[in-house]
Amino acid sequence: MKQFVTFPFSLYQNNKYWVPPIIKDEIANFDKSKNPVFEYANASFFIALKDHKIVGRIVAIINTYEVEKQGIKKMRFGWLDVIDDIEVTKTLINKVKEIAQQNHLNFIEGPIGFNNLDKTGVLIDGFNEMGTMITWYNHPYYKTHLETLGFTKEKEYLENKFLFSAINNEKYAKASALIQKRYELNPLNFSSTKKIMPYVEEMFQLFSKTYNKLSSYVPISDAQIEYFKQKYISFINPEFIKFVVDKNHKLIAFAIIMPSFSSALQKAKGKLFPFGIFHLLSARKNPKDVTFYLIGVDPEYQNKGVTAILFDEFYKSLRNKNIRYCIRTPELEENTAIHKLWSGFHPKTHKRRRTYKLNL
């Protein structure tokens, strides 16, 4: 498994845009005794060898909830990395195809992870832009390989960013005050991680309520929520998590942003110790860029301007931190509602990524 995880370190050795994972964390992510996603995900891990040297890798994934409960006969694949040799990609994809046919599945889609909280899509544009810890980076030939093997575009995602200095917060401050008064809402801000934890379960319930209409949505179990709490929430600046509650203190909106750990992870070179942890802690305390990771609003309050409260609270927290860019996670190309939500920030699309589909 260590060989599987570390293969990209050689593949992207001289690439200044690839962001490496922490090796120990990535191995733990694939450990069935540690990651509760394996409650409903079956995964087969493959490496490709040529002249006794690793030249590719892939994970073949069956999400049993998706297949059995939702009736979507889909074979997933993720963590695809290969040298520029179509025969290597073909060999790996054939293993995925073989497992799909053994399980009577109708089509293959990827690259995607185990569920909605995992990385998604092969990069098709924006190769000279820094990667992030929550997306995959890849060489330009991945797209060509998949299309040559008969895959066609399934979903396309846009990645956007905007300058923090270009934000005119006056309108959000006014809208926030008006909406809080009209709907009897209040923002919640935090000074410590300990105070956030009691709300995390309710936040994920709201996440499910917000995202369950998406075609790729798979429910998140209580065990996964606990895993997520320990893995991510505890490492995010408390002031970078914002909630909005109604008059009964019920959570109706949330947003999480993360400091950009890209440069810190490059300096860490896959290891927390002896020095990697200091690079990460420095990035956590004094980030140059931030990533908008998750945002959700109760369907009952959507289209009522509640996001203005979240934006105003974030602006107050970030305005004295010398933030350069605000980066958004991949969003579906056809999701016009989310594009409209961010249009006031004048974002620039700097990357595009895609999932590919192959009917069997």
Solvent accessible surface area in square Angstrom, and as a share of the most:
residue,aa,sasa,rsa
1,M,95,0.42
2,K,128,0.54
3,Q,119,0.53
4,F,8,0.04
5,V,1,0.01
6,T,36,0.21
7,F,13,0.05
8,P,5,0.03
9,F,45,0.19
10,S,73,0.47
11,L,31,0.15
12,Y,4,0.02
13,Q,137,0.61
14,N,149,0.76
15,N,40,0.20
16,K,143,0.60
17,Y,48,0.18
18,W,30,0.11
19,V,16,0.09
20,P,7,0.04
21,P,34,0.21
22,I,14,0.07
23,I,20,0.10
24,K,152,0.65
25,D,64,0.33
26,E,24,0.11
27,I,52,0.26
28,A,25,0.20
29,N,15,0.08
30,F,7,0.03
31,D,47,0.24
32,K,130,0.55
33,S,101,0.65
34,K,120,0.51
35,N,7,0.04
36,P,22,0.14
37,V,5,0.03
38,F,27,0.11
39,E,109,0.49
40,Y,28,0.11
41,A,3,0.02
42,N,86,0.44
43,A,14,0.11
44,S,40,0.26
45,F,52,0.22
46,F,48,0.20
47,I,66,0.34
48,A,11,0.09
49,L,115,0.57
50,K,98,0.41
51,D,128,0.66
52,H,184,0.82
53,K,140,0.59
54,I,32,0.16
55,V,10,0.06
56,G,0,0.00
57,R,12,0.04
58,I,0,0.00
59,V,0,0.00
60,A,2,0.02
61,I,0,0.00
62,I,17,0.09
63,N,0,0.00
64,T,30,0.17
65,Y,72,0.27
66,E,1,0.00
67,V,15,0.09
68,E,132,0.59
69,K,150,0.64
70,Q,71,0.31
71,G,49,0.47
72,I,54,0.27
73,K,79,0.34
74,K,8,0.03
75,M,1,0.00
76,R,5,0.02
77,F,0,0.00
78,G,0,0.00
79,W,8,0.03
80,L,13,0.06
81,D,8,0.04
82,V,1,0.00
83,I,52,0.27
84,D,97,0.50
85,D,33,0.17
86,I,58,0.30
87,E,104,0.47
88,V,11,0.07
89,T,0,0.00
90,K,87,0.37
91,T,76,0.44
92,L,3,0.01
93,I,4,0.02
94,N,63,0.33
95,K,67,0.28
96,V,0,0.00
97,K,61,0.26
98,E,74,0.33
99,I,28,0.14
100,A,0,0.00
101,Q,102,0.46
102,Q,118,0.52
103,N,70,0.36
104,H,154,0.69
105,L,10,0.05
106,N,87,0.45
107,F,33,0.14
108,I,0,0.00
109,E,5,0.02
110,G,0,0.00
111,P,6,0.04
112,I,15,0.08
113,G,1,0.01
114,F,2,0.01
115,N,13,0.06
116,N,44,0.23
117,L,41,0.20
118,D,38,0.20
119,K,48,0.20
120,T,31,0.18
121,G,0,0.00
122,V,2,0.01
123,L,1,0.01
124,I,24,0.12
125,D,77,0.40
126,G,13,0.12
127,F,42,0.17
128,N,116,0.59
129,E,43,0.19
130,M,73,0.33
131,G,5,0.05
132,T,15,0.09
133,M,62,0.28
134,I,28,0.14
135,T,9,0.05
136,W,30,0.10
137,Y,20,0.07
138,N,5,0.02
139,H,37,0.16
140,P,75,0.47
141,Y,43,0.16
142,Y,4,0.02
143,K,61,0.26
144,T,82,0.48
145,H,9,0.04
146,L,0,0.00
147,E,70,0.32
148,T,93,0.54
149,L,38,0.19
150,G,42,0.40
151,F,4,0.02
152,T,89,0.52
153,K,100,0.42
154,E,64,0.29
155,K,26,0.11
156,E,9,0.04
157,Y,25,0.09
158,L,21,0.10
159,E,1,0.01
160,N,7,0.04
161,K,27,0.11
162,F,7,0.03
163,L,80,0.40
164,F,19,0.08
165,S,97,0.63
166,A,64,0.50
167,I,29,0.15
168,N,106,0.54
169,N,19,0.10
170,E,106,0.47
171,K,112,0.47
172,Y,24,0.09
173,A,43,0.33
174,K,134,0.57
175,A,31,0.24
176,S,1,0.01
177,A,65,0.50
178,L,99,0.49
179,I,12,0.06
180,Q,43,0.19
181,K,172,0.73
182,R,148,0.54
183,Y,60,0.23
184,E,98,0.44
185,L,4,0.02
186,N,81,0.42
187,P,35,0.22
188,L,33,0.16
189,N,78,0.40
190,F,19,0.08
191,S,94,0.61
192,S,38,0.24
193,T,30,0.17
194,K,171,0.73
195,K,122,0.52
196,I,1,0.00
197,M,44,0.20
198,P,104,0.66
199,Y,45,0.17
200,V,0,0.00
201,E,94,0.42
202,E,58,0.26
203,M,1,0.00
204,F,2,0.01
205,Q,108,0.48
206,L,8,0.04
207,F,5,0.02
208,S,30,0.20
209,K,93,0.39
210,T,30,0.18
211,Y,49,0.19
212,N,74,0.38
213,K,181,0.77
214,L,64,0.32
215,S,81,0.52
216,S,33,0.21
217,Y,14,0.05
218,V,0,0.00
219,P,47,0.29
220,I,20,0.10
221,S,33,0.22
222,D,109,0.57
223,A,42,0.33
224,Q,11,0.05
225,I,13,0.07
226,E,84,0.38
227,Y,54,0.20
228,F,7,0.03
229,K,35,0.15
230,Q,109,0.49
231,K,66,0.28
232,Y,52,0.20
233,I,1,0.00
234,S,51,0.33
235,F,62,0.26
236,I,1,0.01
237,N,9,0.05
238,P,22,0.14
239,E,60,0.27
240,F,0,0.00
241,I,0,0.00
242,K,4,0.02
243,F,0,0.00
244,V,1,0.00
245,V,2,0.01
246,D,19,0.10
247,K,138,0.59
248,N,116,0.60
249,H,98,0.44
250,K,97,0.41
251,L,5,0.02
252,I,1,0.01
253,A,0,0.00
254,F,0,0.00
255,A,1,0.01
256,I,1,0.00
257,I,0,0.00
258,M,7,0.03
259,P,2,0.01
260,S,27,0.17
261,F,7,0.03
262,S,5,0.03
263,S,60,0.39
264,A,8,0.06
265,L,9,0.05
266,Q,48,0.21
267,K,122,0.52
268,A,9,0.07
269,K,146,0.62
270,G,2,0.02
271,K,126,0.53
272,L,44,0.22
273,F,138,0.57
274,P,93,0.58
275,F,141,0.59
276,G,4,0.04
277,I,36,0.18
278,F,132,0.55
279,H,62,0.28
280,L,10,0.05
281,L,81,0.40
282,S,63,0.41
283,A,16,0.12
284,R,59,0.21
285,K,151,0.64
286,N,105,0.54
287,P,6,0.04
288,K,145,0.61
289,D,16,0.08
290,V,0,0.00
291,T,8,0.05
292,F,20,0.08
293,Y,25,0.09
294,L,22,0.11
295,I,24,0.12
296,G,2,0.02
297,V,13,0.08
298,D,3,0.01
299,P,65,0.41
300,E,113,0.51
301,Y,29,0.11
302,Q,72,0.32
303,N,160,0.82
304,K,75,0.32
305,G,33,0.32
306,V,3,0.02
307,T,21,0.12
308,A,9,0.07
309,I,0,0.00
310,L,1,0.01
311,F,11,0.05
312,D,7,0.03
313,E,13,0.06
314,F,4,0.02
315,Y,52,0.20
316,K,93,0.39
317,S,24,0.15
318,L,2,0.01
319,R,132,0.48
320,N,129,0.66
321,K,59,0.25
322,N,139,0.71
323,I,11,0.05
324,R,127,0.46
325,Y,61,0.23
326,C,1,0.01
327,I,22,0.11
328,R,4,0.01
329,T,28,0.16
330,P,35,0.22
331,E,24,0.11
332,L,29,0.14
333,E,64,0.29
334,E,117,0.52
335,N,50,0.26
336,T,101,0.59
337,A,75,0.58
338,I,31,0.16
339,H,45,0.20
340,K,161,0.68
341,L,51,0.26
342,W,4,0.01
343,S,61,0.40
344,G,30,0.29
345,F,15,0.06
346,H,149,0.67
347,P,45,0.28
348,K,121,0.51
349,T,58,0.34
350,H,18,0.08
351,K,3,0.01
352,R,76,0.28
353,R,2,0.01
354,R,39,0.14
355,T,0,0.00
356,Y,1,0.00
357,K,52,0.22
358,L,25,0.12
359,N,112,0.58
360,L,77,0.38
